[in-house]
Amino acid sequence: MKSRKTLLGALAISYAVVIALESPAMGKPLFVKKAKELGYPATSCLYCHTVKLPKKEEARKQFNDRGKWLLSEKVRLGEKEVDLGWLKNYPGGPEQK
């Protein structure tokens, strides 16, 4: 009986982890870090969004021009996730990258 409860508990925890990892969020806090590593002047979520800390449910509605462009590139290229390396092709001068 105890091993059955342990097994069910482990399965419940595993299920919760899988659900959490499959969230529909596109942006990630690590995007700011990666953009900095690639040499872009990202300091916060404002680099791609219109609010500093977008809520997960509203993030898709709160893109600035750069974020909208990245999303359109993702769709155009048929990718599952945004690649910040695409920023090198973002239209505009270096100050807009």
Backbone as CSV, one residue per row, in Angstrom:
resi,resn,N_x,N_y,N_z,CA_x,CA_y,CA_z,C_x,C_y,C_z
1,MET,0.825,-1.190,0.000,0.000,0.000,0.000,0.875,1.261,0.000
2,LYS,1.934,1.242,0.792,2.811,2.404,0.883,3.527,2.636,-0.454
3,SER,3.971,1.558,-1.098,4.670,1.718,-2.374,3.717,2.237,-3.457
4,ARG,2.442,1.877,-3.365,1.464,2.369,-4.325,1.272,3.878,-4.157
5,LYS,1.205,4.346,-2.912,1.071,5.782,-2.656,2.315,6.524,-3.139
6,THR,3.469,5.930,-2.921,4.721,6.544,-3.363,4.742,6.652,-4.884
7,LEU,4.317,5.589,-5.557,4.278,5.589,-7.005,3.297,6.638,-7.528
8,LEU,2.119,6.708,-6.933,1.127,7.698,-7.358,1.626,9.122,-7.108
9,GLY,2.292,9.328,-5.988,2.860,10.647,-5.685,3.917,11.044,-6.706
10,ALA,4.785,10.096,-7.047,5.829,10.365,-8.033,5.221,10.668,-9.394
11,LEU,4.185,9.938,-9.761,3.515,10.185,-11.036,2.853,11.563,-11.045
12,ALA,2.249,11.945,-9.946,1.594,13.252,-9.857,2.616,14.375,-9.996
13,ILE,3.733,14.228,-9.340,4.793,15.249,-9.424,5.346,15.306,-10.843
14,SER,5.578,14.160,-11.451,6.080,14.118,-12.825,5.106,14.798,-13.775
15,TYR,3.833,14.517,-13.606,2.807,15.134,-14.450,2.827,16.655,-14.285
16,ALA,2.924,17.131,-13.061,2.944,18.574,-12.810,4.156,19.226,-13.476
17,VAL,5.293,18.568,-13.419,6.509,19.110,-14.040,6.337,19.184,-15.557
18,VAL,5.789,18.134,-16.150,5.582,18.118,-17.601,4.631,19.237,-18.011
19,ILE,3.548,19.411,-17.281,2.582,20.471,-17.588,3.247,21.840,-17.477
20,ALA,4.049,22.034,-16.457,4.724,23.321,-16.263,5.701,23.610,-17.405
21,LEU,6.372,22.586,-17.886,7.346,22.780,-18.956,6.689,23.004,-20.313
22,GLU,5.455,22.622,-20.458,4.767,22.772,-21.726,3.941,24.048,-21.792
23,SER,4.282,25.031,-20.993,3.524,26.279,-20.998,3.647,26.943,-22.361
24,PRO,2.621,27.666,-22.784,2.622,28.273,-24.107,3.430,29.561,-24.209
25,ALA,4.109,29.961,-23.170,4.857,31.205,-23.202,5.936,31.163,-24.268
26,MET,6.093,32.273,-24.982,7.106,32.340,-26.014,8.377,32.966,-25.469
27,GLY,8.219,34.074,-24.825,9.370,34.772,-24.296,9.856,34.124,-23.020
28,LYS,11.106,34.322,-22.775,11.687,33.729,-21.579,12.653,34.735,-20.985
29,PRO,12.757,34.772,-19.661,13.718,35.698,-19.056,15.139,35.489,-19.577
30,LEU,15.445,34.280,-19.997,16.789,34.031,-20.516,17.022,34.696,-21.868
31,PHE,15.951,35.130,-22.535,16.112,35.821,-23.807,16.895,37.117,-23.617
32,VAL,16.654,37.823,-22.532,17.388,39.071,-22.272,18.872,38.761,-22.101
33,LYS,19.165,37.735,-21.335,20.564,37.347,-21.110,21.230,36.940,-22.423
34,LYS,20.522,36.152,-23.230,21.099,35.693,-24.491,21.308,36.863,-25.443
35,ALA,20.351,37.796,-25.487,20.495,38.969,-26.350,21.731,39.775,-25.947
36,LYS,21.958,39.915,-24.644,23.156,40.618,-24.161,24.418,39.889,-24.600
37,GLU,24.410,38.563,-24.475,25.575,37.766,-24.876,25.877,37.917,-26.364
38,LEU,24.823,38.123,-27.167,25.000,38.303,-28.606,25.391,39.730,-28.963
39,GLY,25.467,40.602,-27.943,25.917,41.970,-28.161,24.817,42.993,-28.385
40,TYR,23.577,42.626,-28.138,22.468,43.558,-28.313,22.194,44.285,-26.997
41,PRO,21.687,45.520,-27.056,21.506,46.336,-25.849,20.234,46.015,-25.052
42,ALA,19.915,44.767,-24.878,18.727,44.370,-24.111,19.011,44.547,-22.623
43,THR,18.100,45.236,-21.934,18.262,45.411,-20.490,17.082,44.837,-19.714
44,SER,15.962,44.628,-20.417,14.773,44.069,-19.769,13.856,43.514,-20.856
45,CYS,12.686,43.083,-20.454,11.691,42.576,-21.404,11.241,43.663,-22.371
46,LEU,11.480,44.944,-22.005,11.111,46.055,-22.878,11.842,46.010,-24.212
47,TYR,12.864,45.199,-24.310,13.588,45.063,-25.574,12.656,44.541,-26.669
48,CYS,11.695,43.683,-26.299,10.757,43.117,-27.277,9.288,43.338,-26.920
49,HIS,9.022,43.826,-25.714,7.642,44.024,-25.251,7.391,45.482,-24.912
50,THR,6.115,45.829,-24.750,5.744,47.203,-24.410,5.650,47.423,-22.908
51,VAL,5.747,46.360,-22.121,5.743,46.468,-20.659,6.970,45.745,-20.112
52,LYS,7.452,46.222,-18.974,8.700,45.690,-18.436,8.590,44.227,-18.014
53,LEU,7.482,43.845,-17.409,7.272,42.454,-16.997,5.915,41.967,-17.505
54,PRO,5.864,41.520,-18.759,4.574,41.089,-19.297,4.061,39.833,-18.603
55,LYS,2.768,39.809,-18.362,2.156,38.614,-17.788,2.050,37.579,-18.893
56,LYS,2.242,36.323,-18.530,2.282,35.241,-19.496,1.061,35.246,-20.420
57,GLU,-0.125,35.506,-19.854,-1.356,35.468,-20.636,-1.437,36.626,-21.636
58,GLU,-0.805,37.735,-21.310,-0.907,38.938,-22.131,0.317,39.192,-22.996
59,ALA,1.373,38.409,-22.835,2.649,38.691,-23.488,2.536,38.784,-25.001
60,ARG,1.709,37.944,-25.616,1.571,37.967,-27.074,0.929,39.266,-27.569
61,LYS,0.180,39.934,-26.724,-0.475,41.181,-27.115,0.395,42.393,-26.808
62,GLN,1.523,42.191,-26.161,2.336,43.303,-25.678,3.707,43.366,-26.341
63,PHE,3.795,42.972,-27.605,5.058,43.083,-28.335,5.241,44.491,-28.866
64,ASN,6.481,44.965,-28.851,6.801,46.199,-29.556,7.154,45.804,-30.997
65,ASP,7.657,46.746,-31.797,7.959,46.440,-33.196,8.987,45.321,-33.336
66,ARG,10.005,45.319,-32.480,11.047,44.288,-32.539,10.459,42.914,-32.219
67,GLY,9.628,42.858,-31.193,9.003,41.591,-30.823,8.074,41.074,-31.904
68,LYS,7.316,41.988,-32.502,6.424,41.593,-33.604,7.234,41.068,-34.786
69,TRP,8.367,41.707,-35.038,9.217,41.273,-36.137,9.784,39.878,-35.864
70,LEU,10.261,39.654,-34.638,10.786,38.330,-34.294,9.711,37.258,-34.440
71,LEU,8.501,37.559,-34.008,7.401,36.608,-34.137,7.096,36.333,-35.611
72,SER,7.107,37.378,-36.429,6.834,37.174,-37.854,7.936,36.334,-38.506
73,GLU,9.183,36.521,-38.068,10.283,35.696,-38.586,10.104,34.243,-38.184
74,LYS,9.678,34.018,-36.960,9.434,32.660,-36.484,8.392,31.967,-37.365
75,VAL,7.319,32.678,-37.654,6.254,32.126,-38.495,6.755,31.935,-39.924
76,ARG,7.430,32.945,-40.451,7.923,32.895,-41.832,8.879,31.730,-42.051
77,LEU,9.751,31.504,-41.063,10.743,30.432,-41.181,10.213,29.074,-40.725
78,GLY,9.020,29.063,-40.158,8.421,27.808,-39.708,9.135,27.194,-38.517
79,GLU,9.689,28.020,-37.667,10.423,27.543,-36.495,9.487,27.396,-35.302
80,LYS,9.891,26.582,-34.350,9.103,26.389,-33.127,9.406,27.457,-32.095
81,GLU,10.610,28.018,-32.148,11.021,29.003,-31.154,11.795,30.127,-31.829
82,VAL,11.714,31.292,-31.233,12.446,32.458,-31.733,13.942,32.239,-31.511
83,ASP,14.734,32.604,-32.511,16.194,32.556,-32.407,16.677,34.008,-32.385
84,LEU,17.292,34.412,-31.300,17.726,35.805,-31.174,18.841,36.162,-32.147
85,GLY,19.452,35.189,-32.762,20.443,35.447,-33.804,19.824,36.156,-35.001
86,TRP,18.502,36.030,-35.159,17.811,36.713,-36.252,17.891,38.219,-36.110
87,LEU,18.158,38.718,-34.913,18.210,40.170,-34.699,19.225,40.852,-35.600
88,LYS,20.220,40.123,-36.056,21.208,40.732,-36.959,20.551,41.171,-38.265
89,ASN,19.395,40.593,-38.594,18.671,40.950,-39.810,17.528,41.925,-39.553
90,TYR,17.377,42.374,-38.297,16.292,43.297,-37.968,16.484,44.598,-38.740
91,PRO,15.457,45.075,-39.435,15.607,46.291,-40.235,15.935,47.517,-39.370
92,GLY,16.679,48.414,-39.943,17.062,49.626,-39.225,18.550,49.646,-38.966
93,GLY,18.998,50.741,-38.403,20.418,50.905,-38.115,20.828,50.175,-36.844
94,PRO,22.121,50.248,-36.506,22.633,49.563,-35.331,21.931,49.968,-34.022
95,GLU,21.456,51.226,-33.963,20.782,51.675,-32.752,19.432,50.976,-32.544
96,GLN,18.891,50.380,-33.580,17.610,49.688,-33.479,17.773,48.195,-33.288
97,LYS,18.950,47.674,-33.385,19.160,46.233,-33.233,18.882,45.876,-31.810
